[in-house]
């Protein structure tokens, strides 16, 4: 008889998984860990943005101040004849076919922004710098006898050395407007060899190209100058440029240009003052907002003080800046001279609005000597 053996298996163990409670605990731990990670990331990202935007403001402010300072240091070359400084300059721009807006002839002119005042920083100031690039004759030349200058616009000088065709000149005389013009012939085709011609015409530039004069009015200068008049040779490419702040940008605009050229972003404030030598000892005694009104006052301007404020591009959640920013430290005393020794506790203050305080600011300021006024011809 065959036996049938039946093999018995051990009972299986009970299958086990994750309970709902365990899933909930694991999910909670994961959420907490994710929140911690994202919190660290958010803090780090905020710090990175603050640092990055602050670095951009630092760079923009440094470069902006350097650009303005470089131009200011050049100001006055060819424009520093004291007897003409401060005159109202006029001119014609043939490119635009219209007269130029009259301006004050000076190495540097500061136009105070609205709302400013002693010790108060209001709207941004504007700074106009002027300098020539002549390489032969920066000193003024006196007009000679029989100079004309109204209808035919020929001028006689004692020595035409250093004046070339294409040079831009400023003609002036005490008590009269100054006039910008451009030489097209030295000497003219006919006549006295010590004359030069500022009628509209053409000249051959340094590259050998024939170009038209730009600053000669077809209707004549409109002002007659006598033997008391002088000629300032500004070279073929003088600079007359205005720096200002527009739409949170530092911009520059050349004389006769229709629009301004953006230079640096995030510049929100520009303030400047004249540094004057009131005792004629070659040392600046006072910084003040008031523009000179006489020749003697213009002669006393030996330096300028400039402050630029750069703003970060990041709008912070909280207010991170104080209610006001001091642009530079100033003297306590109102007498000139002397001023007390530092530390000073006063100076122009720029007041921020509640919304402006959500940005970070950096102040850049310096004092720039006007070396071409210090070295001017006497």
Secondary structure, 3 states (H helix, E strand, C coil): CCCCCCCCCCCCCCCCCCCHHHHHHHHHHHHHHHHHHHHHHHHHHHHHHHHHHHHHHHHHHHHHHHHHHHHHHHCCCCCCCCCCCCCEEECEECCCCEECCCEECCCEEEECCCCCECCECCCCCEEEEEECCCCCCCCCEEECCCCCCCCCCEEEECCCCCCCCCCEEEEECCCCCEEEEECCEECCCCCCCCEEECCCCEEECCCCCEEECCCCCCCCCCCCCCCCCEEEECCCCCEEEEEEEECCEEEEEECCCCCCEEEEECEEEEEEEEEECCCCCCCCCEEECCCCCCHHHHHCEEEEEEEEEEECCCCCCCCCCCCEEECCCECCCCCCCCCCCCCCCECCEEECCCCHHHCCEEEEEEEEECHHHHCCCC
